[in-house]
Amino acid sequence: MEQGSGFATSSPASQLSGAYLTRNLLLAYQSFGVVYGDLSTSPLYVYSSTFAGKLLTHRTEEVVFGAFSLIFWTLTLIPLLKYVFIVLSADDNGEGGTFALYSLLCRHAKLSLLPNQQAADEELSAYKYGPSSHVVAPSPLKRFLERHKTLRTVLLLVVLFGACMVIGDGVLTPAISVLSSVSGLKVTEAKLSNGTLLLIACVILVGLFALQHCGTHKVAFMFAPIVIIWLLSIFSIGLYNIIRWNPSIVRAISPHYVIKFLRVTGKDGWLSLGGVLLAITGTEAMFADLGHFTALSIRLAFVFIIYPCLVVQYMGQAAFLSKNLHLFPNSFYDSIPEPVFWPVFIIATLAAIVGSQAVITATFSIVKQCHALGCFPRVKVVHTSKHIYGQIYIPEINWILMILTLSITIGFQDTTMIGNAYGLACMTVMFTTTFLMALVIVFVWQKSILLAAPFIIFFWSVEGAYLSAAIIKVPQGGWVPLVLSAFFMIVMFVWHYGTRKKYNFDLHNKVSLKWLLGLGPSLGIVRVPGIGLIYSELATGVPAIFSHFVTNLPAFHKVLVFVCVKSVPVPYVSPEERFLIGRVCPRPYRMYRCIVRYGYKDIQKDDGDFENQLILNIAEFIQMEAEEPQFSSSENSSIDGRMAVISTRSIQSNLSFIVSGHEEVGTSNSILSSKSATLHSLRSAYEDENPQLRRRQVRFQLSPSPSIDPRVREELMDLIQAKEAGVAYIMGHSYVKARRSSSYLKKLVIDIGYSFLRKNCRGPSVALNIPHISLIEVGMIYYV
């Protein structure tokens, strides 16, 4: 199932059906507005960037033919051969991108650095990959990587570096696309100064980022016609230029012209590869945006529309330049016939905005996935579409991107300099994808290293040539993505390091189960009515926050649930498999554990129904434990041990609960005593101030069936009474500090870097949508 878009994959028999083909054609149409905006606007600046600098001294027809041949074979080898025919096959349950490849690798080899993985995660339906279930002996390479933690850390750093370069794309794409499209005004309106053009570009960019909060759920149908009109325009202009200026350009498809180009131009021709690679910028989006479409729809769109339109456009521009060797700076706009200049200019500007929009959205997704890996501070994630799952908006990142984009646009004011930066960022991401893809061929597809070696050698040779040319241009603007990536890498490293140290502190300071059992079912204190939800990152054991709370307050709730919200290395976790329920202590203690699992692309939405779902799942677990022998064979054997996945689909039919009284109320179901007049007045005042926080209250009743086990009935009644008394959320308000004996660097990272990020990012209670009125925070200092 491709859960990202809700489009199911079909069986081979049904794939030939008309409905299947129609759906893929519809998706192919939508993909123009989301996937191909960036790739299709490359003709605006490829030739002007390629023939910048010393290559202008080689302005001959032969060199122009060679440049086109290079562009043609670059388009053929990387987007067509590598991505369309190979990389698109490596989806993770319909999801694509760098994190999808890393997720696949973590599931087929022990490469993950996430600390809270459990064997139960491997039972998720989305965890399994491919049709084959036979066990294959692990390869020596796999054993070698699993044995060395340093290599696994390096792999994570490679993935994060690729992710940082994608964030860099989100800064550079709007700058170069909008600036290139606006530069067309130089051709006809000579009176417009560079300052005026820059002002127009900045206004468009501010408008683009300001509209992000509206969401991109309509982007596919709204923007697809713009990109299609743009593609038809550049195809027609390209065909016109071929016929009018130089039909013999068709001969340049031969790779012989590439060899002649490099022989004639030498080092200058090699340096020009940094401009040629701009022809394939945006290619990574075909794989990264796979979750909203299907591999077949993206292949259809590229092979039958995108590829021929781009080839004809580049061929036509080369035909024009071969007869107009002085018009390289604005070659695209100069090659447009005068009667259609303004319509094409308007469409070009709109297409540039579409391309920028798609890359900005992809940047939001990358940041969300980094956060799921524990490598990015908590930020506000807004789910902008009810229909397209995964369309998100992150306000903080949006405004940071806008400031950086405007800074680069105003600072450089030159598409050639921005193009140097852009080319380096894009080629680095492709280089990373090739490396991860080679590992997927060996570990996931279980093919021989002899098959992966030619793949990585061939594509690294091609991409290495482009990357080397881009690196040479670091002083001429190529430093920008390196600086941006270094900044985001430092943020990610500091957050990941601090989070892991905090988790390890929790892990080594867990409450002893022996001590807990010694307290007895009353825990040695008063058990007050209600449910206490104790949030912790621990997937096993009792967190230190519990003992800290118990030793400072003489009362605790009658029902305790230790809740752990965690990410697993799959794109989506279905609602039926989200809750993992277990028991922490013997039955009389009324202490449970609930692990809530999310995939790296799941969105935690505040639907106000979490408490009700939790109660239903615990009730189902209580009944299942009594009915199934493996749960009830030994009372003590299941203490903090076996956990069960509770399917919410079967709850209503099996449960001895009667769910009734659905009514819209405020947050009264989270307040501890509905009998207290004081709390009633507090609740009313809170609801008046927060009218938007209206939650659904569900009343649970036990069915009068005499067949229920008396102990189960008693436990379910305790659960219902506790729910009616109210729910309290207990979280640690932690202060993380480095030990006095720590090195100066560690103190700098923890005491300054990590503390700064924690103070300026969203709090865990906000990120988890916990109602503020029922939140109890327990202060703790972590010396790590």
Buried (B, 14 or more C-beta within 10 A) or exposed (E): BBBBBEBEBBEEEEEEEEEBEEBBBBBBBBBBBBBBBBBBBBBBBBBBBBBBBBBEEBBEBBBBBBBBBBBBBBBBBBBBBBBBEBBBEBBBBBBBBBBBBBBBBBBBBBBBBBBBBBEBBEEBEBBBBEEEEEEEEBBEBBEEBBEEEEEBEEBBBBBBBBBBBBBBBBBBBBBBBBBBBBBBBBBEEEEBEEEEBBBBBBEBBEEBBEEBEEBBBBBBEEBBEBBBBBBEBBBBBBBBBBEBBBEEBEEBBBEEBBEBBBEBBEEBBBBBBBBBBBBBBBBBBBBBBBBBBBBBBBBBBBEEBBBBBBBBBBBBBBBBBBEBBEBBBBBBBBBBEEEBBEEBBEBBBBBBBBBBBBBBBBBBBBBBBBBBBBBBBBBEBBBBBEEBBBBBBBEBBBEBBBEBBBEBBEEBBBBBBBBBBBBBBBBBBBBBBBBBBBBBBBBBBBEEEEEBEEBBEBBBEBBEBBBBBBBBBBEBBBBBBBEBBEBBBEBBBBBBBBBBBBBEBBBEBBBEBEEBBEEEBEBEEEBBBBBBBBBBBBBBBBBBBBBBBBEEEEEBBBBBBBBBBBBBBBBBBBEBBBBBBBBBBBBEBBBBBBBBBBBBBBBBEEEBEBBBBBBBBBBBBBBBBBEEEEBBEEEEEBBBEEBBBBBBEEBEEEBBBEBEEEEEEBBBBBBBBEEEEEBBEEBEEBBEEBEEBEBBBBBBEBEEEEEBBEEBBEBBEBBBBBBBBBBBBBBBBBEBBBEEEBEEEBBBBBBEBBBEBBEEBBBBBEBBEBBEBBBBBBEBEBBB
